[in-house]
Structure formats: structure tokens, C-alpha cells
Amino acid sequence: MITEVAKLDLEKIRRKIHKLEEQGKTVMTLATDKEIIGAVAVADTVKETSKEAVAKLTKMGLAVYMITGDNECTAKAIAREIGITNVLAEVLPEDKANEVKKLQAGGQKVGMVGDGINDAPALAQADLGIAMGSGTDVAMETGGIVIVKNDLNDVISAIQLSKETMAKIKQNMFFALFYNVIGIPIAARVFAFAGLILKPELAGLAMALSSISVVTNSLSLKYFRPGEKNYLSITAPIIMVVLFSFIFFEFARLSSAGMK
């Protein structure tokens, strides 16, 4: 590649450089004080999983952006190859965080994936910083999540796991409050007129069962597998609501029978 542009006229050299940049390569020219004697084209190898990961992120309804310091032509060539339509090229390291701020100012929640020391400010600025495990220590220390295997598909796995975890938190809030909200008034005999009475000791046991349901529901996350439905996690809350509600009303029935 070094000698291909040697002794060509300037316009042909420009066309040659542009052609290389369209292939996703960054071109550096070698010259004396009188003429260009050659050029070197370098390029990062795009991982096979990157295109797949971008497609999955887009399918999830997420807008994917490429923020890079490479020139626009090279950046767009790489973006086309992996399916990214939003490209921010020729961004200086200190300006990456500003680009993240602009997206946030538009009301978007931003997750930044990076691996270099230049990405650290942007990782810190983003709502969620995701550092690749092969990156610098600074990037990994700044990121809220570290992807160990350096595979973008693990970014999707992290998002899926976080969504399932948030769902579990909401379900557990329900379990923690549901039995207490219902059990305390019954134990206080607010619904005695309807024949619903709960002895204090059984009310305490019902509260303990709500704690058991929270722990059991959380343990279903152990069976999370990336890209697969966790049927145990889906069915566990339903089963526990039915089971513990049955136990709860059995306690009330036993209490009512004991009061007669």
C-alpha cells in the first residue's frame, strides 16, 4: 500500500485515499518536503458479532449511535457494515461527553459503550456507562457495567437482565405490601362483620410468608439465560400469589373457626 500512491498526481492520490476511506480504513500519507512517497491504510477488524448486536439493539427499540474520532467517510463505511445509521464522526476525545449531554438534553436516556481512556468522560456522563473488559483501567473504573468477554452481544444480555431485575423489584414490592395491607386490617378485625378474622400469631406468620415469597421470587433470576425466556421467572409470581393467597385465607378461616 505504501508505494501505490507514489509519484501520482495530487488528484489521483486524493481519489485513492477516498476509496480507501470508503472501505473503512484510516489513511496516513508519507511525504518528503517535495512529494508524497506513499501511504499507509490501517483499519480495525469488525467483530462478526457486532452487526448481530446492533440489529438486536435496534429491534429492542433503541437508537444506536457511533461516536468516533475517525473521519466521517471512514466512520460511515464502518457504520454501514454493521447497520448503524446515526454517526457522529471526527469527535475529539474531550467532546464525546458533550455529545452525550446533547442527547440527554433531548430527553433521551443514554447508555455509552467504550473501552479507551478517551471514552472515560463520556462513560461518566452517560446515564449508564458500559466498559468493555479489554479496555483501559480508567474506562473500566468509570463504567457502571464491565463486559468481561468483549462481546457486544453481552450488552444486550446486560440490558435484558437489568429489565428482568427491575420487574422482580416491582413484583417484590407487591409481595411485601400486599399481605401486610390486607392482613393488618383483618387482624385488627376491621372485616369481622364479613366473618374474616385473623389471629395475631397467624397474621405474623402471614407476614413471614410475604418475606418468603420475596426471596423465592428473587431466586428465579438464577435461571436467567441471555436470549431465552425464563419461564420459571414468569410463572413464579402467579403461582406464589395463588398459593399464598390460599394459605392466607385458610389462616383466616381457621381463625374464624377458633373464635366460634
C-alpha positions in Angstrom: 0.0 0.0 0.0 2.9 2.4 0.7 4.1 2.6 -3.0 0.7 2.6 -4.8 0.3 6.4 -4.5 4.0 7.2 -5.0 4.6 9.7 -7.9 0.8 10.0 -8.7 -0.6 13.5 -9.2 -2.4 15.0 -6.3 -5.9 14.5 -7.6 -5.3 10.7 -8.1 -3.8 10.5 -4.6 -7.0 12.1 -3.2 -9.2 9.7 -5.1 -7.1 6.7 -3.9 -7.3 7.9 -0.3 -11.1 8.5 -0.6 -11.5 5.0 -2.0 -9.6 3.5 1.0 -11.6 5.6 3.4 -14.9 4.3 1.9 -13.6 0.8 2.8 -13.5 1.8 6.4 -9.7 2.4 6.5 -7.8 5.3 8.0 -5.1 6.6 5.6 -1.8 8.2 6.6 0.4 9.7 3.9 4.2 9.6 3.9 5.9 12.5 2.3 9.1 14.4 1.9 9.2 18.2 1.7 8.8 17.9 -2.1 6.5 15.0 -2.8 4.2 12.2 -1.4 6.1 9.0 -1.4 3.4 6.6 -0.2 0.5 6.0 2.1 -0.4 3.5 4.9 -4.0 2.4 5.4 -5.0 0.9 8.7 -8.3 -0.5 9.9 -9.8 -2.2 12.9 -11.3 -5.6 12.3 -15.1 -5.5 12.8 -16.2 -8.4 15.1 -18.6 -10.8 13.5 -21.0 -10.4 16.4 -21.1 -6.6 16.2 -23.7 -6.5 13.3 -25.8 -9.0 15.1 -25.7 -7.0 18.3 -26.6 -3.7 16.6 -29.6 -5.5 14.9 -30.8 -6.8 18.3 -30.5 -3.4 19.9 -32.4 -1.8 17.1 -35.1 -4.5 17.4 -35.4 -3.6 21.1 -36.4 -0.1 20.0 -33.1 1.5 21.0 -31.4 4.2 18.8 -27.8 3.2 18.2 -25.1 5.9 17.7 -21.5 5.6 16.7 -19.3 8.3 18.3 -15.8 8.3 16.9 -12.8 10.4 16.3 -12.3 8.9 12.8 -13.0 10.9 9.8 -16.6 10.9 8.5 -16.0 8.8 5.4 -14.3 6.0 7.4 -16.8 6.2 10.2 -19.8 5.9 7.8 -18.2 3.0 6.0 -17.9 1.0 9.3 -21.4 2.1 10.3 -22.9 0.8 7.1 -21.1 -2.5 7.5 -22.6 -3.1 11.0 -26.0 -1.4 10.4 -25.7 1.9 12.4 -27.5 4.8 10.8 -26.6 7.5 13.4 -22.9 8.5 13.1 -21.1 11.3 14.9 -17.6 11.4 13.4 -14.5 13.5 13.9 -15.4 14.0 17.6 -12.5 15.0 19.8 -12.0 12.9 23.0 -13.0 15.9 25.2 -16.1 16.4 23.1 -17.6 12.9 23.4 -19.1 13.7 26.8 -20.6 16.9 25.2 -22.3 14.7 22.5 -23.7 12.5 25.2 -25.0 15.7 27.0 -26.7 16.8 23.8 -28.6 13.5 23.5 -29.6 13.8 27.2 -30.8 17.3 26.7 -33.2 15.9 24.1 -34.8 13.8 26.8 -33.0 10.6 25.9 -31.6 8.1 28.4 -28.1 7.3 27.2 -26.0 4.2 27.6 -22.4 4.6 26.5 -20.2 1.6 25.5 -16.5 2.3 25.3 -13.1 0.8 26.0 -10.5 3.6 25.8 -9.2 6.3 28.1 -10.8 8.8 25.7 -14.2 7.3 26.4 -14.0 7.7 30.2 -15.6 11.2 30.3 -18.5 10.1 28.1 -18.9 6.9 30.2 -19.1 9.0 33.3 -21.6 11.4 31.7 -23.9 8.8 30.3 -26.9 7.5 32.4 -25.3 4.1 32.1 -21.6 3.6 31.3 -20.7 0.1 29.9 -16.9 -0.6 29.7 -15.5 -3.4 27.6 -13.3 -5.8 29.5 -10.4 -5.4 27.1 -10.2 -1.7 27.6 -8.2 0.6 29.8 -8.4 0.5 33.6 -9.8 4.1 33.5 -12.7 3.1 31.3 -13.5 0.1 33.5 -13.4 2.1 36.6 -15.7 4.7 35.1 -18.2 2.3 33.7 -21.2 1.1 35.8 -21.1 -2.3 34.0 -18.0 -4.1 32.7 -18.4 -6.6 29.8 -15.8 -9.2 30.6 -15.8 -11.1 27.2 -15.5 -8.1 25.0 -18.6 -9.1 23.0 -21.3 -6.6 22.2 -23.9 -9.3 22.5 -23.2 -9.2 26.2 -24.5 -5.6 26.2 -27.9 -7.0 25.1 -27.7 -9.6 27.9 -26.9 -6.9 30.4 -30.0 -4.9 29.3 -32.2 -8.0 29.4 -31.0 -8.9 32.8 -31.5 -5.4 34.2 -35.1 -5.3 32.8 -35.9 -8.7 34.4 -34.3 -7.5 37.7 -36.4 -4.3 37.7 -39.5 -6.4 37.1 -38.6 -8.6 40.1 -38.1 -5.5 42.3 -41.6 -4.3 41.4 -43.1 -7.8 42.0 -41.3 -8.0 45.3 -42.7 -4.6 46.3 -46.2 -6.0 45.6 -45.5 -9.2 47.7 -44.0 -7.1 50.6 -47.1 -4.8 50.7 -50.0 -7.0 49.6 -50.2 -9.4 52.5 -49.5 -6.6 55.1 -52.1 -4.2 53.6 -54.7 -7.0 53.7 -53.6 -8.9 56.8 -53.2 -6.0 59.3 -56.9 -4.8 58.9 -58.2 -8.3 59.1 -56.0 -9.0 62.2 -57.5 -5.7 63.6 -61.0 -7.2 62.9 -62.0 -4.4 60.5 -63.7 -7.1 58.4 -65.1 -9.1 61.3 -68.6 -8.3 60.1 -67.8 -10.4 57.0 -66.5 -13.3 59.0 -62.9 -12.5 58.2 -60.8 -12.7 61.4 -57.1 -13.4 61.7 -55.4 -14.2 65.0 -52.4 -12.0 65.7 -50.0 -15.0 65.6 -51.3 -16.2 62.3 -51.1 -12.6 61.0 -47.4 -12.6 62.0 -47.0 -15.9 60.1 -48.7 -14.4 57.0 -46.2 -11.5 57.1 -43.3 -14.0 57.3 -44.8 -15.8 54.2 -44.7 -12.5 52.3 -40.9 -12.4 53.0 -40.6 -16.0 51.8 -42.4 -15.0 48.6 -39.9 -12.1 48.0 -36.9 -14.3 48.5 -38.3 -17.2 46.3 -39.3 -14.8 43.6 -35.8 -13.3 43.5 -34.1 -16.7 43.3 -35.9 -17.3 40.0 -33.3 -14.9 38.5 -30.7 -17.6 38.8 -32.3 -19.3 35.8 -31.9 -16.3 33.5 -30.3 -17.2 30.2 -29.5 -14.5 27.6 -31.9 -14.5 24.6 -34.2 -17.1 26.3 -37.4 -16.8 28.1 -37.2 -17.5 31.8 -40.5 -19.4 32.2 -39.9 -20.0 35.8 -39.4 -16.3 36.4 -42.7 -15.6 34.5 -44.8 -18.2 36.3 -43.3 -17.9 39.8 -45.2 -14.7 40.8 -48.5 -16.1 39.6 -48.0 -19.4 41.4 -47.0 -17.6 44.6 -50.0 -15.2 44.5 -52.4 -18.1 44.2 -50.6 -20.3 46.8 -50.0 -17.7 49.4 -53.5 -16.2 49.0 -54.9 -19.7 49.6 -52.8 -20.1 52.7 -53.7 -16.6 53.9 -57.5 -17.3 53.6 -57.0 -20.7 55.2 -55.5 -18.9 58.2 -58.5 -16.5 58.3 -60.9 -19.5 58.1 -59.1 -21.3 60.9 -59.1 -18.1 63.0 -62.8 -17.6 62.4 -63.5 -21.2 63.3 -61.4 -20.8 66.5 -63.4 -17.8 67.6 -66.8 -19.6 67.5 
